[in-house]
Amino acid sequence: EVQVVESGGGSVQAGGSLRLSCTATEYISCMAWFRQAPGKEREFVSSINSRNIPTYTAPVKGRFTISRDNAKKTLYLQMNSLKSEDTAMYYCAADRDHCYTSATRFPYWGQGTMVLVDS
């Protein structure tokens, strides 16, 4: 079974930057980031498919950049111009076959890494 492990979370001032990483135990075609703020449902942030085509949710477009290094089996999320509303637990998710934006469609999940943005 595929395992994914996130890293890179932390605390940052509003306007700052963080880079999240997610390393998988094997290459997997679709990798994605979701986030869950306290008291809210888990929401899609970004994904990247096997052709390196990214998808973003509207609130992060122009601020976040998803990328992957297939040789390292690692997914990245560069987060710039962070806002207080970006505060959440960020989860890496993976799927062998499809690249949906619904959390329920992803079978493989990491434990999450916390991002706290101070306003």
Phi, psi and omega in degrees: 000141179290136173239142179230142182228125180267157172204167173106356179289173179165194181250137183212152176285151176305138184092348181276188184227153172215154173235122176265148176232152177217118181251131181257160179280348175205165175294137178218139195293316182248127175231146187213162173243135171236165175217155179220114177275158180304128178079004182239166178280158176293135183231151178290138175248305184195155175216164177217133185262188185293341177264011180064030176269121183269156171227140181229150168283150187305317184297342182251354180301134181086349180244325181253147176227124177262143177206169180214151174240102186294327179297326179266358182054041186234138177252144179233155170222106176274121184244115179245164179050048184295145180240163180300328181287355173276353178299123183182169166275128181256130183243140172265138179226155183215152179213136182287330194246322188228163180233074179274175176252002179266131181299329184292344183270354183260124181274339186243131185222147170270181182275346177099155174223135188274136173241123180238119181250118180273128180270000000 
